[in-house]
């Protein structure tokens, strides 16, 4: 899986006024927790985080703090402003090489479905799936072949099998399907 470098400045626990002052300076308050470490509070620049937040890809985040500490983490939770739609807060979950990581991975479909060739309409329902694997086995994307997909058929998460990866999304999650159209019904 791709890595994303992020630099931050350690901060102290503060009240609303302190947090608002950070946001006015273009900084986002962050929290790092997990793996038995104590919570680490820090801030990152809004500009530095754009490549991480506004992309369909998933990343392992390498966090470098100004006190010399280095952490490996994944995005856990994001909070956005309801009107301005800018990021207000980020929670990171610390990870390591040995323990499995549960993360959303984008789905890519390949092939030209048989049902589309017969006049059906291809519909992609899930753009990502939640998977669990060790850091070394995490893929950048999940590639699904749709060549054998016929009219009124679908691929669900329970149908997929990947080496060294467990799919954590519900088994009934519909990934893609081919729906019948008027043209395909008349034929």
Helices and strands as residue ranges (DSSP letters): E 3-10, H 16-24, E 27-34, E 37-45, H 46-53, E 60-65, E 70-80, E 87-94, E 101-110, H 114-117, E 121-124, E 128-133, G 135-137, E 141-145, E 153-156, G 157-159, E 166-167, E 174-179, H 182-186
